[in-house]
Amino acid sequence: MESIPLPRIVAALLLALTMVGCGPSDESDRANAGPIVGPFIVSDFYTPSGFMGDGAVPGRLTADINENCREPRPAGAQGDCYRFVYKPGDVKWAGAFWVAPANNWGTMPGRDIIGPVDTGVPNPDGSGITLKRHNYVRVSHSIFGLRADGQLEALPNPQVIRFWAGKLNGRTATPPQPYYDQACFLSSSGTPLCTDMNEVPPAPYFFDPAYQEIPITSDALVYQFDLSKYSVQNLIGGFGFSLNADANTGYRALVIYLDDIVWE
């Protein structure tokens, strides 16, 4: 299966002409609210408001939110559940980014983040405050092929999906935008990297953890994306996924179920 480099994914997202707004009507209130403190449910603050790849073409990637979700939901599931229906087109991959506020690709800052875990490491800004972090973001996931008769079927070939958090960089948009995901990297040296000295002038450290490619099947499984090396400061992109369609042809569509998307 061909792997789509993440920079292409992000660039495609930022340049997509089709933005699909799925969020609540109170986005201005959510944008002006205070920091997100402790563990949080992604759908309480972030909206899958832009599709990319084939999803930039209307009708190629659609989302049902809290409708037609996989049943039963995971035990103790929190937040919204999602069903994405992907009809592959010429690009052969599609994905979505959960952002705050909706349709924000770097024109505005995201949400300030205060994690539940006190690292004990002083913030180098001299404030005397220690850095806080999260452990991981989790998601329950599964996938099926949609047959011509409308029935779902377990896929005959292995499928790979990418999950990530952060990675939204308005500076790479056309035209460039001023805001991006920011964090302190908790290095093994004990000195956190909160400032990128390669920028002119020096700028906050870009929150760009390595994305993960994992198998996705018809079994409802939970994946946890490790965030323990970062103290996130400001977050536009709370979650994202992308999927290649090359491995499974012959279906009307691929149906992706996502649920229980939580930072802890």
QUIZIBEL-V230251 format. One record per pair of residues at least 12 apart in sequence whose ideal C-beta (glycine too) atoms are under 8 Angstrom apart, sorted by the first residue. I is the first residue (numbers start at 1). J is the second residue. Records with the same first field share a line. If there is no record, write none. Layout:
I = J + J
This chain:
1 = 160 + 244 + 246 + 247
2 = 92 + 244 + 246
3 = 213 + 244
4 = 53 + 93 + 242 + 244
6 = 162 + 164 + 167 + 211
7 = 172
9 = 52 + 53 + 95 + 162 + 242
10 = 167 + 168 + 169 + 172
11 = 172
12 = 52 + 53 + 56
13 = 50 + 52 + 95 + 97 + 105
14 = 105 + 106 + 170 + 172 + 173 + 174
15 = 173 + 174
16 = 50 + 51 + 52 + 55 + 56
17 = 56
18 = 50 + 51 + 55 + 56 + 57 + 58
19 = 49 + 50 + 103
20 = 48 + 49 + 50 + 51 + 55 + 63
21 = 47 + 49 + 102 + 103
22 = 47 + 48 + 49 + 63 + 65 + 102
23 = 47 + 49 + 101 + 102
24 = 47
27 = 47 + 101 + 102
28 = 101
30 = 45 + 100 + 101
31 = 100 + 101 + 104 + 108
33 = 111
34 = 112
35 = 111 + 112 + 113 + 114
36 = 111 + 112 + 113 + 114 + 235
37 = 114
38 = 114 + 115 + 116
39 = 116 + 134 + 262 + 263 + 264
40 = 262 + 263
41 = 78 + 79 + 261 + 262
42 = 79 + 98 + 137 + 238 + 239 + 261 + 262 + 263
43 = 65 + 79 + 80 + 98 + 261
44 = 79
45 = 100 + 111 + 238
46 = 98 + 99 + 100 + 237 + 238 + 239
47 = 98 + 99 + 100 + 101 + 102
48 = 63 + 65 + 82 + 96 + 97 + 98
49 = 97 + 98 + 99 + 102 + 103
50 = 96 + 97 + 99 + 103 + 105
51 = 94 + 95 + 96
52 = 94 + 95 + 96 + 97 + 242
53 = 91 + 92 + 93 + 94 + 95 + 242
54 = 86 + 87 + 88 + 89 + 90 + 91 + 92 + 93 + 94 + 245
55 = 86 + 94 + 95 + 96
57 = 89
59 = 87
60 = 86 + 87 + 88 + 89 + 94
61 = 84 + 85 + 86 + 87 + 94 + 95 + 96
62 = 84 + 85
63 = 82 + 83 + 84 + 96
64 = 82 + 83 + 84 + 85
65 = 80 + 81 + 82
66 = 80 + 81
67 = 83
68 = 83
69 = 81 + 82 + 83 + 257 + 259
70 = 83 + 142 + 220 + 257 + 259
73 = 140 + 259 + 260
74 = 140 + 220 + 222 + 259 + 260
76 = 260
77 = 140 + 259 + 260
78 = 260 + 262
79 = 259 + 260 + 261 + 262
80 = 261
81 = 257 + 258 + 259 + 260
82 = 256 + 257 + 258 + 259
83 = 255 + 256 + 257
84 = 96 + 255 + 256 + 257 + 258
85 = 146 + 253 + 254 + 255 + 256
86 = 243 + 245 + 253 + 254 + 255 + 256
87 = 252 + 253
88 = 245 + 249 + 253 + 254
92 = 244 + 245 + 246
93 = 242 + 243 + 244 + 245
94 = 242 + 243 + 245
95 = 162 + 240 + 241 + 242 + 243
96 = 240 + 241
97 = 168 + 237 + 239 + 240
98 = 237 + 238 + 239 + 240 + 261
99 = 168 + 236 + 237 + 238
100 = 235 + 236 + 238
104 = 179 + 236
105 = 168 + 170 + 173 + 177 + 236
106 = 168 + 169 + 170 + 171 + 173 + 176 + 177 + 178 + 179 + 180 + 236
107 = 170 + 177 + 178 + 179
108 = 179
109 = 179 + 234 + 236
110 = 168 + 179 + 181 + 234 + 235 + 236 + 237 + 238
111 = 234 + 235 + 236
112 = 233 + 234
113 = 134 + 232 + 233 + 234 + 235
114 = 132
115 = 132 + 133 + 134 + 231 + 232
116 = 132 + 134 + 264
117 = 132 + 133 + 134 + 135 + 228
118 = 130 + 131 + 132
119 = 131 + 132 + 133 + 186 + 231
121 = 186 + 190 + 192 + 231
123 = 184 + 192 + 194
124 = 184 + 191 + 192 + 194 + 195
125 = 194
131 = 184 + 186 + 192 + 231
132 = 231
133 = 186 + 227 + 228 + 230 + 231 + 232
134 = 227 + 228 + 230 + 232 + 263 + 264
135 = 226 + 227 + 228 + 264
136 = 224 + 225 + 226 + 227 + 228 + 263 + 264
137 = 165 + 224 + 225 + 227 + 239 + 261 + 262 + 263 + 264
138 = 222 + 223 + 224 + 225 + 260 + 261 + 262 + 264
139 = 163 + 222 + 223 + 225 + 239 + 258 + 259 + 260 + 261
140 = 220 + 221 + 222 + 257 + 258 + 259 + 260
141 = 161 + 163 + 216 + 220 + 221 + 222 + 223 + 256 + 257 + 258 + 259
142 = 216 + 217 + 218 + 219 + 220 + 221 + 256 + 257
143 = 155 + 159 + 161 + 216 + 217 + 218 + 243 + 254 + 255 + 256 + 257
144 = 218 + 254 + 255 + 257
145 = 248 + 250 + 251 + 253 + 254 + 255
146 = 251 + 252 + 253 + 254 + 255
147 = 251 + 252
148 = 252
150 = 252
152 = 255
153 = 251
154 = 217 + 218
155 = 217 + 218 + 247 + 248 + 254
156 = 248
157 = 247 + 248
158 = 215 + 217 + 247
159 = 215 + 216 + 217 + 243 + 244 + 247 + 248 + 254
160 = 213 + 214 + 215 + 216 + 243 + 244 + 247
161 = 213 + 214 + 215 + 216 + 241 + 242 + 243 + 256
162 = 211 + 212 + 213 + 240 + 241 + 242 + 243
163 = 211 + 212 + 214 + 223 + 225 + 239 + 240 + 241
164 = 209 + 211 + 212 + 225 + 237 + 239 + 240 + 241
165 = 209 + 225 + 227 + 235 + 237 + 238 + 239 + 240 + 263
166 = 181 + 183 + 207 + 208 + 209 + 230 + 232 + 235 + 237
167 = 181 + 207 + 208 + 209 + 211 + 237 + 240
168 = 180 + 181 + 236 + 237
169 = 181 + 206 + 208
170 = 236
179 = 234 + 236
180 = 206 + 207 + 236
181 = 206 + 207 + 208 + 232 + 234 + 235 + 236 + 237
182 = 204 + 205 + 206 + 207 + 232 + 233 + 234 + 235
183 = 205 + 206 + 207 + 230 + 231 + 232 + 233
184 = 205 + 230 + 231 + 233
185 = 205 + 229 + 230
186 = 228 + 229 + 230 + 231
192 = 231
193 = 205
194 = 233
204 = 233 + 234
207 = 230 + 232 + 233 + 235
209 = 225 + 226 + 227 + 229 + 230
212 = 225
216 = 243 + 256
220 = 257 + 259
222 = 260
227 = 263
238 = 263
239 = 261
241 = 256 + 258
243 = 256
